[in-house]
Amino acid sequence: MNFVRLLMVDDHLMLTEALSVRLSTVPDLWLVGRCELEDPRLPEMVRRLRPDVITVDVEPVGTRGGELVRLLRKERPQVHVVVLTGRHDPEQAVEAARAGVQAWVSKESGVDELTAVLRGVCAGHGWYPPELLGTVLRELREDAVRATERTGPLDCLSDRERDVLQGMVAGKRGSRIAEELRISTETVRTHTRSILAKLHVHSQLEAVSVATSAGMRPHGSRPMR
């Protein structure tokens, strides 16, 4: 049996405790850990526990522009992120999708629905509620058009800088980007410094945030279903 390894990130302790009891009865689901949003051990937990799926409340996605989600995916690029929230804000849903969140589940949903979504994202599926999906798809389509036409904030980048930024969006480290582009790690660092300067940002996370907001997606990413 293939187990789905789940890490829950939420400040509502009673919720995570109650859910952990319910989810413990699901034979192919393994809750490997729980922690709060501000827990400084979170990046280390992601590396050590190797979750397949991480559930996170929408608040950090909305208030930090998806930086928490991008941090999680940087620590474990193959992880699937699912928002588990009590909110139904289309703008926050769009920002979540831009940050790479594959599914949005209401805390009012039943355990069976949550379990189905957790299994689904591991199979490459996405799920957003019907009342949010229309807005999400419309905004992502517009992002894609802007990225294709290169009339947005990324138009100032050279083709090679866009390649490097594409790797950053995919959560790859500099050495991996260098290997795939067949350039040196020092060249990647040079391109990275240029990207930050041209986008007027101070960190790679900020650069990735600008890129995803402009419609850049990892190569081979699948559309939501």
C-alpha positions as CSV (number, residue, x, y, z in Angstrom):
1,M,0.0,0.0,0.0
2,N,1.3,3.5,-0.9
3,F,0.9,5.8,2.0
4,V,0.2,9.5,1.7
5,R,2.5,11.3,4.2
6,L,0.7,14.3,5.6
7,L,2.1,17.3,7.5
8,M,-0.5,19.8,9.0
9,V,0.5,23.4,9.5
10,D,-2.2,25.3,11.4
11,D,-2.4,27.5,14.5
12,H,-5.8,25.9,15.5
13,L,-4.5,23.1,17.8
14,M,-8.0,21.7,18.6
15,L,-8.7,21.4,14.9
16,T,-5.5,19.6,14.1
17,E,-5.9,17.3,17.1
18,A,-9.5,16.4,16.1
19,L,-8.5,15.8,12.5
20,S,-5.5,13.7,13.4
21,V,-7.8,11.4,15.3
22,R,-10.2,11.1,12.4
23,L,-7.5,10.7,9.8
24,S,-5.8,8.0,11.8
25,T,-8.6,5.7,10.7
26,V,-7.7,6.1,7.0
27,P,-5.6,3.1,6.1
28,D,-3.5,4.8,3.3
29,L,-2.9,8.1,5.1
30,W,-0.1,8.8,7.6
31,L,0.0,12.0,9.6
32,V,3.7,12.5,10.0
33,G,3.5,15.7,12.0
34,R,1.7,18.9,13.1
35,C,3.0,22.3,13.8
36,E,2.0,25.9,14.1
37,L,2.6,28.5,11.3
38,E,5.3,30.4,13.1
39,D,7.2,27.4,14.4
40,P,10.8,28.0,13.5
41,R,11.4,24.3,13.1
42,L,9.0,24.1,10.1
43,P,11.6,24.1,7.3
44,E,13.6,21.4,9.2
45,M,10.4,19.4,9.8
46,V,9.6,19.4,6.0
47,R,13.1,18.1,5.2
48,R,13.1,15.5,8.0
49,L,9.5,14.2,7.7
50,R,9.4,14.2,3.9
51,P,5.7,14.8,3.6
52,D,3.8,14.2,0.3
53,V,1.2,16.7,1.2
54,I,1.2,19.8,3.5
55,T,-2.1,21.4,4.6
56,V,-1.9,25.1,5.6
57,D,-4.4,27.7,6.5
58,V,-5.0,30.5,4.0
59,E,-3.9,33.4,6.2
60,P,-0.2,33.2,5.5
61,V,-0.9,32.8,1.8
62,G,-2.9,36.0,1.8
63,T,-0.8,38.1,4.1
64,R,2.6,37.1,2.9
65,G,1.9,36.8,-0.8
66,G,2.4,33.1,-0.8
67,E,6.0,33.2,0.6
68,L,5.3,30.4,3.1
69,V,4.0,28.1,0.3
70,R,7.1,28.9,-1.8
71,L,9.3,28.3,1.2
72,L,7.7,24.9,1.8
73,R,8.2,24.0,-1.9
74,K,11.8,25.2,-1.8
75,E,12.5,22.8,1.1
76,R,10.7,19.9,-0.7
77,P,10.0,20.8,-4.4
78,Q,7.8,17.7,-5.0
79,V,5.5,18.4,-2.1
80,H,1.8,19.1,-2.8
81,V,0.3,22.1,-0.8
82,V,-3.4,22.1,0.1
83,V,-5.1,25.1,1.7
84,L,-7.4,24.1,4.5
85,T,-9.4,27.1,5.6
86,G,-12.7,28.6,6.7
87,R,-12.4,31.5,4.2
88,H,-14.0,31.8,0.8
89,D,-12.1,34.8,-0.6
90,P,-11.6,34.7,-4.4
91,E,-8.6,37.0,-4.3
92,Q,-6.9,34.8,-1.7
93,A,-7.7,31.8,-3.8
94,V,-6.0,33.4,-6.8
95,E,-2.9,34.2,-4.8
96,A,-2.9,30.7,-3.5
97,A,-3.0,29.2,-7.0
98,R,-0.3,31.6,-8.1
99,A,1.9,30.4,-5.2
100,G,1.5,26.8,-6.3
101,V,-1.3,25.6,-4.1
102,Q,-3.0,22.7,-5.8
103,A,-6.2,22.5,-3.8
104,W,-8.5,24.6,-1.6
105,V,-10.6,22.8,1.0
106,S,-13.1,24.3,3.4
107,K,-12.7,23.5,7.1
108,E,-16.5,22.8,6.9
109,S,-15.9,19.9,4.6
110,G,-16.1,16.3,5.8
111,V,-13.1,14.0,6.4
112,D,-14.1,11.9,3.3
113,E,-13.8,14.9,1.0
114,L,-10.5,16.0,2.5
115,T,-9.1,12.5,2.2
116,A,-10.2,12.4,-1.5
117,V,-8.5,15.7,-2.2
118,L,-5.3,14.6,-0.4
119,R,-5.2,11.5,-2.6
120,G,-6.1,13.4,-5.7
121,V,-3.2,16.0,-5.5
122,C,-0.7,13.1,-5.2
123,A,-2.1,11.8,-8.5
124,G,-1.6,15.2,-10.1
125,H,-5.1,16.6,-9.7
126,G,-6.2,20.0,-8.5
127,W,-9.3,21.0,-6.7
128,Y,-10.9,24.4,-6.0
129,P,-14.5,24.9,-5.0
130,P,-16.8,25.8,-7.9
131,E,-17.6,29.2,-6.5
132,L,-13.9,30.1,-6.6
133,L,-12.7,28.1,-9.6
134,G,-14.0,30.5,-12.3
135,T,-12.2,33.5,-10.8
136,V,-9.0,31.4,-10.3
137,L,-8.9,30.1,-13.9
138,R,-9.7,33.5,-15.4
139,E,-6.9,35.2,-13.5
140,L,-4.4,32.4,-14.3
141,R,-5.4,32.6,-18.0
142,E,-4.7,36.3,-18.0
143,D,-1.4,35.7,-16.3
144,A,-0.5,33.2,-19.0
145,V,-1.3,35.7,-21.7
146,R,0.8,38.4,-20.1
147,A,3.7,35.9,-19.8
148,T,3.4,34.8,-23.4
149,E,3.2,38.4,-24.8
150,R,6.0,39.4,-22.5
151,T,4.4,42.7,-21.7
152,G,4.6,42.4,-18.0
153,P,7.2,43.0,-15.3
154,L,9.4,40.1,-16.6
155,D,9.9,41.7,-20.0
156,C,13.1,43.4,-18.7
157,L,14.8,40.0,-18.3
158,S,17.0,38.4,-20.8
159,D,16.1,34.9,-22.1
160,R,18.8,33.3,-19.9
161,E,17.7,35.3,-16.9
162,R,14.1,34.0,-17.5
163,D,15.5,30.4,-17.7
164,V,17.2,30.9,-14.3
165,L,14.0,32.5,-12.8
166,Q,12.0,29.6,-14.2
167,G,14.2,27.2,-12.2
168,M,13.7,29.3,-9.1
169,V,10.0,29.2,-9.6
170,A,10.2,25.4,-9.8
171,G,12.0,25.4,-6.4
172,K,15.4,24.3,-7.8
173,R,18.7,25.1,-6.1
174,G,21.4,27.0,-7.9
175,S,23.5,23.9,-8.6
176,R,20.6,22.1,-10.2
177,I,19.7,25.1,-12.4
178,A,23.4,25.3,-13.4
179,E,23.4,21.6,-14.3
180,E,20.2,21.8,-16.4
181,L,21.2,25.0,-18.2
182,R,24.8,23.7,-18.6
183,I,26.3,26.8,-17.1
184,S,28.4,27.4,-14.0
185,T,27.0,28.0,-10.5
186,E,28.8,31.3,-10.5
187,T,27.0,32.3,-13.7
188,V,23.7,31.3,-12.1
189,R,24.6,33.6,-9.1
190,T,25.4,36.4,-11.5
191,H,22.1,36.0,-13.3
192,T,20.3,35.8,-10.0
193,R,21.8,39.1,-8.8
194,S,20.8,40.7,-12.1
195,I,17.2,39.3,-11.8
196,L,16.8,40.8,-8.3
197,A,18.1,44.2,-9.4
198,K,15.9,44.3,-12.5
199,L,12.8,43.3,-10.6
200,H,13.6,45.7,-7.7
201,V,13.4,42.9,-5.1
202,H,15.7,41.8,-2.3
203,S,15.4,38.1,-2.2
204,Q,14.8,35.0,-4.4
205,L,11.4,34.5,-2.7
206,E,10.3,38.0,-3.7
207,A,11.5,37.3,-7.3
208,V,9.5,34.1,-7.4
209,S,6.5,36.0,-6.1
210,V,6.8,38.6,-8.9
211,A,7.3,35.8,-11.5
212,T,4.3,33.7,-10.4
213,S,2.1,36.8,-10.2
214,A,3.2,37.6,-13.8
215,G,2.1,34.1,-14.9
216,M,5.4,32.2,-14.9
217,R,4.9,28.5,-14.0
218,P,7.3,25.6,-13.6
219,H,7.8,23.7,-16.9
220,G,5.5,20.7,-17.1
221,S,3.1,21.9,-14.4
222,R,-0.4,20.5,-14.9
223,P,-3.5,22.6,-15.1
224,M,-6.1,22.3,-12.3
225,R,-8.9,19.8,-12.9
